[in-house]
Amino acid sequence: MIHVLENLFPVFALIGAGHVLRRCTFTTAEFLNVSDRLVYFIFFPVMLFWKIGGAPLDLAADAAFYTAAILAVLIVFLLSTAFIIFAGVARYQAGSFSQGCYRFNTFIGAAVVMSAFGEEGVRRFGLLIGVLIPLINVLAVATLTWFGGRTISLRAQACHTLRALATNPLVLGCAAGMVYARFVHWFPPFLDNTLRLASYVTLPLALISIGGVLSPQGLWAHLRLSLTASVFKLAVFPAIGYAVMKAIGVAGPSFGVGMVFFALPTSTALYILSSQLNSDTELATAAIAVSTLLSVFSLSAALLM
């Protein structure tokens, strides 16, 4: 339990501080918007590039790890889609609900992994999200268009997905880090120190911003679906991830990083994509709030494993 407290308390303390600062108007919506943009477009991609690019790249060595994560995402996607169909989830809500079941909060994940597993853990986590972000965006856009209130052609759907991936800063940061690691895999001290200093800004600023945007608005109206999505994300997803990793022999640090990944709350990005493709943004907000609050239990269980 000491291990859990040491690694989770700093993360959720900063999230709580961000919420208190926003409630006390010490931070503003404008500040949080700028902070989010700085983290998303600059500091987090720089950190991923630095963590991934600074060591030799050997994706084959962790092939089982990436395979397990991909399989777990696909299984949860299929289960959540079946729930949408057979439980009669409204078409307007289907896209937001589906994303809430498998999207993951990259910033909380990096913070917990950094605290629990150090820089090598963050490197593994960065490579993992580089593999999964394209898949998850494809699944999210597909669900939003299949169940959405408007008809989008297959070509338009493909173009939207490719555009989202080609302009995703996290994907670009991971890809650049992989290329650099493949051909160079070291940084001269002046550049290493610069990237290290820039990366120090990333996680505290991201966690404070997450706390600042958490809102209970619309929570009661969407409590049932947001709780159901959180059960998928924080209970079903980790259980499936655990079973798949055990079945195909994932062990060591990769197993620990994988369990943290599976136990993460849903991503704030699901609100953005839901608003762009005509899905229920209030449900998206409720799912983000509920899963973030409940993730302290799933992450504690993951760290105990």
C-alpha positions in Angstrom: 0.0 0.0 0.0 3.0 2.3 0.6 4.0 1.8 -3.0 0.5 2.7 -4.2 0.4 5.8 -2.0 3.8 7.0 -3.1 3.0 6.7 -6.8 -0.6 7.8 -6.9 -0.9 10.5 -4.3 1.4 13.0 -6.2 -0.7 12.5 -9.4 -4.1 13.0 -7.8 -2.9 15.7 -5.5 -2.0 17.8 -8.6 -5.3 17.0 -10.2 -7.1 18.1 -7.0 -5.0 21.2 -6.8 -5.9 22.1 -10.3 -9.6 21.7 -9.5 -9.3 23.9 -6.3 -7.3 26.5 -8.2 -10.1 26.7 -10.8 -12.9 26.9 -8.2 -11.0 29.7 -6.4 -10.6 31.5 -9.8 -6.8 31.4 -9.3 -6.8 29.9 -12.8 -9.2 30.8 -15.6 -10.7 29.1 -18.6 -8.4 31.1 -20.8 -5.3 30.0 -18.9 -6.4 26.3 -19.0 -7.0 26.5 -22.7 -3.5 27.9 -23.3 -2.0 25.4 -20.9 -3.8 22.5 -22.7 -2.5 23.7 -26.0 1.1 24.1 -24.8 1.1 20.6 -23.3 -0.7 18.9 -26.2 1.1 20.6 -29.1 4.6 21.3 -27.7 5.7 19.9 -24.3 4.2 16.4 -24.4 5.4 15.6 -28.0 8.8 16.9 -27.0 8.9 14.7 -24.0 7.9 11.6 -26.0 10.5 12.4 -28.6 13.2 12.7 -25.9 12.2 9.5 -24.0 11.8 7.4 -27.1 14.7 8.8 -29.2 17.3 8.5 -26.5 17.8 4.8 -26.6 18.2 2.1 -29.3 14.8 1.1 -30.7 13.9 -2.6 -30.6 10.1 -3.0 -31.1 10.4 -6.7 -31.8 11.6 -7.3 -28.2 8.2 -6.1 -26.8 6.1 -7.4 -29.7 4.0 -9.5 -27.2 3.3 -6.4 -25.1 2.0 -4.4 -28.1 0.0 -7.3 -29.4 -1.7 -7.8 -26.0 -2.6 -4.1 -25.8 -4.1 -4.1 -29.4 -6.1 -7.3 -28.7 -7.5 -5.9 -25.5 -8.5 -2.7 -27.2 -10.3 -4.6 -30.0 -12.1 -6.9 -27.5 -13.4 -4.0 -25.4 -14.4 -2.2 -28.5 -16.4 -5.2 -29.7 -18.0 -5.7 -26.2 -18.9 -2.0 -25.9 -20.4 -2.0 -29.4 -22.5 -5.1 -28.5 -23.7 -3.2 -25.4 -24.7 -0.2 -27.5 -26.7 -2.4 -29.9 -28.4 -4.8 -27.4 -28.9 -2.3 -24.5 -30.5 0.3 -26.8 -28.0 3.1 -26.3 -29.3 6.1 -28.3 -27.5 6.8 -31.6 -26.6 10.3 -30.4 -24.9 8.9 -27.4 -23.3 5.8 -28.9 -20.1 7.5 -30.1 -19.3 9.2 -26.8 -20.2 6.0 -24.8 -18.0 3.8 -27.0 -15.0 6.1 -26.6 -15.4 6.2 -22.9 -14.9 2.5 -22.8 -11.4 2.3 -24.3 -9.8 5.8 -24.8 -7.1 6.5 -22.2 -5.8 9.6 -20.5 -2.2 9.8 -21.8 -1.1 12.5 -19.3 -2.2 10.7 -16.2 -0.7 7.5 -17.6 2.7 9.1 -18.2 2.6 10.7 -14.7 1.9 7.4 -12.9 4.3 5.4 -15.1 7.1 8.0 -14.5 6.5 7.8 -10.7 6.3 4.0 -10.6 8.7 2.8 -13.3 11.0 5.8 -14.0 12.2 7.0 -17.4 12.4 3.5 -19.0 8.8 3.0 -18.1 7.8 6.2 -19.7 9.8 5.2 -22.8 7.8 1.9 -23.0 4.6 3.8 -22.4 5.4 6.3 -25.1 6.0 3.5 -27.7 2.8 1.9 -26.6 0.7 5.0 -27.2 2.4 5.5 -30.5 1.1 2.1 -31.5 -2.4 2.5 -30.1 -3.4 6.1 -30.9 -3.9 5.4 -34.6 -6.0 2.3 -33.9 -8.1 4.1 -31.3 -8.8 7.0 -33.5 -9.9 4.7 -36.3 -12.3 2.9 -33.9 -13.6 6.1 -32.5 -14.3 7.8 -35.8 -15.9 4.6 -37.2 -18.3 4.3 -34.2 -19.2 8.0 -34.3 -20.0 7.8 -38.0 -21.8 4.4 -37.9 -24.1 5.5 -35.0 -24.1 9.3 -35.6 -27.0 11.4 -36.6 -25.6 12.1 -40.0 -24.3 10.0 -42.9 -20.7 10.2 -43.8 -19.2 8.4 -46.8 -16.5 5.8 -46.3 -14.1 8.1 -48.2 -14.9 11.1 -46.0 -14.5 8.9 -42.9 -11.1 7.7 -44.1 -10.0 11.2 -44.9 -11.1 12.5 -41.5 -9.2 9.7 -39.7 -6.0 10.1 -41.8 -6.1 13.9 -41.2 -6.6 13.4 -37.5 -3.6 11.0 -37.3 -1.4 13.1 -39.6 -1.9 16.2 -37.4 -1.9 14.4 -34.0 1.1 15.9 -32.1 1.5 12.8 -29.9 1.7 10.5 -33.0 4.2 12.9 -34.6 6.3 13.0 -31.4 6.3 9.2 -31.1 7.1 8.7 -34.8 9.9 11.3 -34.7 11.3 9.6 -31.6 11.2 6.2 -33.3 13.0 7.4 -36.4 15.7 9.2 -34.2 16.1 6.1 -32.0 16.6 3.9 -35.1 19.3 6.0 -36.7 20.9 8.0 -33.8 19.6 7.0 -30.4 21.6 9.5 -28.3 21.5 13.2 -27.6 24.5 15.5 -27.1 24.5 16.9 -23.5 23.3 20.4 -24.5 20.3 19.0 -26.4 19.6 16.3 -23.8 19.5 18.9 -21.0 17.3 21.2 -23.0 14.8 18.4 -23.8 14.9 17.3 -20.1 14.2 20.8 -18.9 11.2 21.2 -21.3 9.8 17.8 -20.3 9.8 18.8 -16.6 7.0 21.3 -17.5 4.7 18.7 -19.1 3.2 16.5 -16.4 2.5 19.0 -13.6 0.9 21.4 -16.1 -1.1 18.6 -17.7 -2.4 17.3 -14.3 -3.4 20.8 -13.1 -5.2 21.4 -16.3 -7.1 18.1 -16.0 -8.2 19.1 -12.5 -9.2 22.5 -13.8 -11.6 21.2 -16.4 -13.3 18.5 -14.4 -16.9 19.5 -14.0 -20.0 17.8 -12.4 -22.3 19.6 -14.9 -24.7 17.1 -16.5 -23.4 14.3 -14.3 -26.7 13.2 -12.8 -28.5 13.2 -16.1 -25.9 10.8 -17.6 -24.9 8.9 -14.5 -26.0 5.5 -15.6 -24.2 5.5 -19.0 -21.1 7.3 -17.6 -20.9 4.7 -14.8 -21.3 1.9 -17.3 -18.6 3.3 -19.6 -16.4 3.6 -16.5 -17.0 -0.1 -15.6 -15.9 -1.0 -19.1 -12.8 1.2 -18.9 -11.7 0.6 -15.3 -12.8 -3.0 -14.7 -13.5 -4.9 -17.9 -10.5 -3.4 -19.8 -7.9 -4.1 -17.1 -9.3 -7.7 -16.6 -9.1 -8.4 -20.3 -5.7 -6.8 -20.6 -4.4 -8.9 -17.6 -5.7 -12.1 -19.1 -4.3 -11.4 -22.6 -0.9 -10.4 -21.2 -0.7 -13.5 -19.1 -1.8 -15.7 -22.0 0.9 -14.5 -24.4 3.7 -14.3 -21.8 4.1 -10.5 -21.2 6.2 -10.1 -18.0 8.5 -7.7 -16.2 8.4 -4.0 -16.6 6.2 -4.3 -19.7 3.5 -6.1 -17.6 3.5 -3.3 -15.0 3.3 -0.5 -17.6 0.6 -2.5 -19.3 -1.6 -2.8 -16.2 -1.3 0.9 -15.5 -2.3 1.6 -19.1 -5.4 -0.6 -18.9 -6.4 1.0 -15.6 -6.3 4.6 -16.8 -9.4 6.9 -16.9 -10.8 7.9 -20.2 -9.3 10.7 -22.2 -10.4 14.3 -22.3 -10.0 14.0 -26.1 -13.3 12.1 -26.3 -15.1 15.4 -25.7 -13.4 17.0 -28.7 -14.1 14.2 -31.1 -17.7 13.9 -29.9 -18.3 17.6 -30.5 -16.8 17.4 -34.0 -18.8 14.3 -35.1 -22.2 15.1 -33.6 -22.3 13.0 -30.5 -23.4 13.7 -26.9 -20.8 16.1 -25.4 -22.6 16.1 -22.0 -22.2 12.3 -21.7 -18.6 12.7 -22.8 -18.0 15.2 -19.9 -19.7 13.0 -17.4 -17.7 10.0 -18.5 -14.4 11.9 -18.2 -15.4 13.1 -14.7 -16.6 9.7 -13.4 -13.7 7.6 -14.8 -11.1 10.1 -13.5 -12.5 10.0 -10.0 -12.9 6.2 -9.9 -9.5 5.5 -11.5 -7.8 5.9 -8.2 -9.2 2.4 -7.4 -8.3 0.8 -10.7 -4.8 2.3 -10.7 -4.2 1.2 -7.1 -5.1 -2.4 -8.0 -2.8 -2.2 -11.1 0.1 -1.0 -9.0 -0.5 -3.7 -6.3 -0.2 -6.3 -9.1 
